[in-house]
Amino acid sequence: MTASTSDQPPVTGHAAIDEALSRLDLSGPVGEHASALDEVHRVLQDVLNPPREASER
């Protein structure tokens, strides 16, 4: 992960995570961020815990 300024998301080097973080906008009321945070969480889960292929079971 590389350093970033306060107005830019961190760069992880993983395209899907970097894209999800770049779309994340936490300005405005906190209550409006739930769906955005859920989407970033989903991307992180997909990257960190990919589904196993049927042949691996």
VOMINU-128838 format. One record per atom (N, C-alpha, C): residue number from 1; y, x, z; residue in three letters. Coordinates in nm, 3 decimals, padded with zeros to 5 digits. Last residue first. Layout:
+-----+---------+---------+---------+-----+
!   k !      c2 !      c1 !      c3 !   r !
+-----+---------+---------+---------+-----+
! NUM !       Y !       X !       Z ! ALA !
...
+-----+---------+---------+---------+-----+
END
This chain:
+-----+---------+---------+---------+-----+
!   k !      c2 !      c1 !      c3 !   r !
+-----+---------+---------+---------+-----+
!  57 ! -02.901 ! -01.348 ! -00.440 ! ARG !
!  57 ! -02.949 ! -01.426 ! -00.325 ! ARG !
!  57 ! -03.095 ! -01.411 ! -00.303 ! ARG !
!  56 ! -02.816 ! -01.236 ! -00.672 ! GLU !
!  56 ! -02.817 ! -01.151 ! -00.553 ! GLU !
!  56 ! -02.876 ! -01.222 ! -00.430 ! GLU !
!  55 ! -02.801 ! -01.430 ! -00.865 ! SER !
!  55 ! -02.909 ! -01.332 ! -00.876 ! SER !
!  55 ! -02.919 ! -01.243 ! -00.753 ! SER !
!  54 ! -02.567 ! -01.565 ! -00.803 ! ALA !
!  54 ! -02.694 ! -01.631 ! -00.777 ! ALA !
!  54 ! -02.810 ! -01.533 ! -00.781 ! ALA !
!  53 ! -02.325 ! -01.354 ! -00.643 ! GLU !
!  53 ! -02.389 ! -01.405 ! -00.764 ! GLU !
!  53 ! -02.525 ! -01.466 ! -00.727 ! GLU !
!  52 ! -02.105 ! -01.447 ! -00.381 ! ARG !
!  52 ! -02.222 ! -01.371 ! -00.428 ! ARG !
!  52 ! -02.277 ! -01.436 ! -00.553 ! ARG !
!  51 ! -01.750 ! -01.450 ! -00.396 ! PRO !
!  51 ! -01.878 ! -01.522 ! -00.391 ! PRO !
!  51 ! -01.990 ! -01.436 ! -00.445 ! PRO !
!  50 ! -01.567 ! -01.202 ! -00.209 ! PRO !
!  50 ! -01.602 ! -01.267 ! -00.334 ! PRO !
!  50 ! -01.735 ! -01.341 ! -00.321 ! PRO !
!  49 ! -01.366 ! -01.141 !  00.006 ! ASN !
!  49 ! -01.498 ! -01.199 !  00.028 ! ASN !
!  49 ! -01.540 ! -01.274 ! -00.098 ! ASN !
!  48 ! -01.125 ! -01.040 ! -00.081 ! LEU !
!  48 ! -01.196 ! -00.969 !  00.026 ! LEU !
!  48 ! -01.338 ! -01.019 !  00.049 ! LEU !
!  47 ! -01.047 ! -01.221 ! -00.283 ! VAL !
!  47 ! -01.056 ! -01.077 ! -00.311 ! VAL !
!  47 ! -01.144 ! -01.007 ! -00.208 ! VAL !
!  46 ! -01.053 ! -01.470 ! -00.155 ! ASP !
!  46 ! -01.128 ! -01.450 ! -00.279 ! ASP !
!  46 ! -01.149 ! -01.301 ! -00.308 ! ASP !
!  45 ! -00.876 ! -01.422 !  00.059 ! GLN !
!  45 ! -01.016 ! -01.453 !  00.086 ! GLN !
!  45 ! -01.103 ! -01.429 ! -00.037 ! GLN !
!  44 ! -00.636 ! -01.384 ! -00.086 ! LEU !
!  44 ! -00.691 ! -01.277 ! -00.002 ! LEU !
!  44 ! -00.839 ! -01.300 !  00.027 ! LEU !
!  43 ! -00.610 ! -01.641 ! -00.201 ! VAL !
!  43 ! -00.625 ! -01.522 ! -00.286 ! VAL !
!  43 ! -00.687 ! -01.408 ! -00.207 ! VAL !
!  42 ! -00.578 ! -01.792 !  00.035 ! ARG !
!  42 ! -00.691 ! -01.819 ! -00.055 ! ARG !
!  42 ! -00.716 ! -01.698 ! -00.144 ! ARG !
!  41 ! -00.336 ! -01.687 !  00.131 ! HIS !
!  41 ! -00.458 ! -01.674 !  00.211 ! HIS !
!  41 ! -00.582 ! -01.695 !  00.124 ! HIS !
!  40 ! -00.164 ! -01.776 ! -00.068 ! VAL !
!  40 ! -00.182 ! -01.632 ! -00.049 ! VAL !
!  40 ! -00.311 ! -01.606 !  00.031 ! VAL !
!  39 ! -00.191 ! -02.055 ! -00.019 ! GLU !
!  39 ! -00.227 ! -01.997 ! -00.149 ! GLU !
!  39 ! -00.251 ! -01.847 ! -00.137 ! GLU !
!  38 ! -00.093 ! -02.082 !  00.242 ! ASP !
!  38 ! -00.232 ! -02.120 !  00.211 ! ASP !
!  38 ! -00.278 ! -02.057 !  00.080 ! ASP !
!  37 !  00.173 ! -02.012 !  00.201 ! LEU !
!  37 !  00.088 ! -01.924 !  00.282 ! LEU !
!  37 ! -00.059 ! -01.955 !  00.259 ! LEU !
!  36 !  00.251 ! -02.234 !  00.049 ! ALA !
!  36 !  00.263 ! -02.100 ! -00.008 ! ALA !
!  36 !  00.174 ! -02.002 !  00.069 ! ALA !
!  35 !  00.210 ! -02.444 !  00.230 ! SER !
!  35 !  00.132 ! -02.440 !  00.106 ! SER !
!  35 !  00.137 ! -02.302 !  00.041 ! SER !
!  34 !  00.394 ! -02.373 !  00.444 ! ALA !
!  34 !  00.249 ! -02.388 !  00.464 ! ALA !
!  34 !  00.170 ! -02.376 !  00.335 ! ALA !
!  33 !  00.671 ! -02.362 !  00.432 ! HIS !
!  33 !  00.594 ! -02.248 !  00.383 ! HIS !
!  33 !  00.443 ! -02.265 !  00.389 ! HIS !
!  32 !  00.836 ! -02.545 !  00.549 ! GLU !
!  32 !  00.813 ! -02.559 !  00.406 ! GLU !
!  32 !  00.722 ! -02.450 !  00.349 ! GLU !
!  31 !  00.882 ! -02.479 !  00.813 ! GLY !
!  31 !  00.789 ! -02.589 !  00.783 ! GLY !
!  31 !  00.757 ! -02.605 !  00.636 ! GLY !
!  30 !  01.092 ! -02.294 !  00.805 ! VAL !
!  30 !  00.954 ! -02.248 !  00.824 ! VAL !
!  30 !  00.853 ! -02.355 !  00.784 ! VAL !
!  29 !  01.352 ! -02.331 !  00.563 ! PRO !
!  29 !  01.284 ! -02.376 !  00.686 ! PRO !
!  29 !  01.137 ! -02.336 !  00.690 ! PRO !
!  28 !  01.430 ! -02.025 !  00.377 ! GLY !
!  28 !  01.440 ! -02.166 !  00.409 ! GLY !
!  28 !  01.363 ! -02.201 !  00.535 ! GLY !
!  27 !  01.197 ! -01.790 !  00.238 ! SER !
!  27 !  01.332 ! -01.830 !  00.275 ! SER !
!  27 !  01.334 ! -01.980 !  00.302 ! SER !
!  26 !  00.960 ! -01.688 !  00.153 ! LEU !
!  26 !  00.965 ! -01.741 !  00.289 ! LEU !
!  26 !  01.107 ! -01.774 !  00.334 ! LEU !
!  25 !  00.771 ! -01.691 ! -00.120 ! ASP !
!  25 !  00.913 ! -01.697 ! -00.084 ! ASP !
!  25 !  00.921 ! -01.764 !  00.053 ! ASP !
!  24 !  00.538 ! -01.535 ! -00.318 ! LEU !
!  24 !  00.563 ! -01.586 ! -00.183 ! LEU !
!  24 !  00.711 ! -01.577 ! -00.149 ! LEU !
!  23 !  00.491 ! -01.404 ! -00.550 ! ARG !
!  23 !  00.531 ! -01.545 ! -00.560 ! ARG !
!  23 !  00.569 ! -01.604 ! -00.425 ! ARG !
!  22 !  00.405 ! -01.158 ! -00.463 ! SER !
!  22 !  00.532 ! -01.163 ! -00.534 ! SER !
!  22 !  00.583 ! -01.306 ! -00.549 ! SER !
!  21 !  00.156 ! -01.218 ! -00.355 ! LEU !
!  21 !  00.265 ! -01.180 ! -00.264 ! LEU !
!  21 !  00.400 ! -01.188 ! -00.334 ! LEU !
!  20 !  00.014 ! -01.268 ! -00.593 ! ALA !
!  20 !  00.029 ! -01.374 ! -00.492 ! ALA !
!  20 !  00.145 ! -01.343 ! -00.398 ! ALA !
!  19 !  00.030 ! -01.013 ! -00.715 ! GLU !
!  19 !  00.089 ! -01.131 ! -00.780 ! GLU !
!  19 !  00.112 ! -01.243 ! -00.679 ! GLU !
!  18 ! -00.110 ! -00.856 ! -00.531 ! ASP !
!  18 !  00.031 ! -00.827 ! -00.559 ! ASP !
!  18 !  00.100 ! -00.946 ! -00.624 ! ASP !
!  17 ! -00.364 ! -00.974 ! -00.552 ! ILE !
!  17 ! -00.291 ! -00.978 ! -00.424 ! ILE !
!  17 ! -00.142 ! -00.954 ! -00.449 ! ILE !
!  16 ! -00.428 ! -00.917 ! -00.820 ! ALA !
!  16 ! -00.427 ! -01.057 ! -00.771 ! ALA !
!  16 ! -00.347 ! -01.070 ! -00.642 ! ALA !
!  15 ! -00.408 ! -00.627 ! -00.833 ! ALA !
!  15 ! -00.325 ! -00.716 ! -00.915 ! ALA !
!  15 ! -00.316 ! -00.858 ! -00.859 ! ALA !
!  14 ! -00.370 ! -00.399 ! -00.586 ! HIS !
!  14 ! -00.466 ! -00.498 ! -00.636 ! HIS !
!  14 ! -00.386 ! -00.608 ! -00.704 ! HIS !
!  13 ! -00.164 ! -00.256 ! -00.487 ! GLY !
!  13 ! -00.242 ! -00.193 ! -00.593 ! GLY !
!  13 ! -00.350 ! -00.285 ! -00.647 ! GLY !
!  12 !  00.015 ! -00.358 ! -00.307 ! THR !
!  12 ! -00.116 ! -00.317 ! -00.257 ! THR !
!  12 ! -00.197 ! -00.239 ! -00.359 ! THR !
!  11 !  00.340 ! -00.359 ! -00.219 ! VAL !
!  11 !  00.254 ! -00.340 ! -00.335 ! VAL !
!  11 !  00.123 ! -00.283 ! -00.285 ! VAL !
!  10 !  00.524 ! -00.609 ! -00.037 ! PRO !
!  10 !  00.453 ! -00.482 ! -00.044 ! PRO !
!  10 !  00.367 ! -00.477 ! -00.170 ! PRO !
!   9 !  00.811 ! -00.777 ! -00.188 ! PRO !
!   9 !  00.681 ! -00.776 ! -00.120 ! PRO !
!   9 !  00.617 ! -00.638 ! -00.127 ! PRO !
!   8 !  01.156 ! -00.725 ! -00.114 ! GLN !
!   8 !  01.046 ! -00.714 ! -00.207 ! GLN !
!   8 !  00.914 ! -00.712 ! -00.131 ! GLN !
!   7 !  01.352 ! -00.715 !  00.075 ! ASP !
!   7 !  01.356 ! -00.828 ! -00.017 ! ASP !
!   7 !  01.246 ! -00.823 ! -00.122 ! ASP !
!   6 !  01.315 ! -00.480 !  00.219 ! SER !
!   6 !  01.294 ! -00.608 !  00.288 ! SER !
!   6 !  01.294 ! -00.727 !  00.194 ! SER !
!   5 !  01.132 ! -00.257 !  00.003 ! THR !
!   5 !  01.252 ! -00.299 !  00.073 ! THR !
!   5 !  01.227 ! -00.436 !  00.133 ! THR !
!   4 !  00.821 ! -00.093 !  00.072 ! SER !
!   4 !  00.908 ! -00.177 ! -00.008 ! SER !
!   4 !  01.033 ! -00.209 !  00.073 ! SER !
!   3 !  00.552 !  00.143 !  00.037 ! ALA !
!   3 !  00.667 !  00.089 !  00.111 ! ALA !
!   3 !  00.752 !  00.005 !  00.016 ! ALA !
!   2 !  00.221 !  00.050 ! -00.076 ! THR !
!   2 !  00.343 !  00.131 ! -00.081 ! THR !
!   2 !  00.455 !  00.063 ! -00.004 ! THR !
!   1 ! -00.116 !  00.085 !  00.000 ! MET !
!   1 !  00.000 !  00.000 !  00.000 ! MET !
!   1 !  00.123 !  00.090 !  00.000 ! MET !
+-----+---------+---------+---------+-----+
END
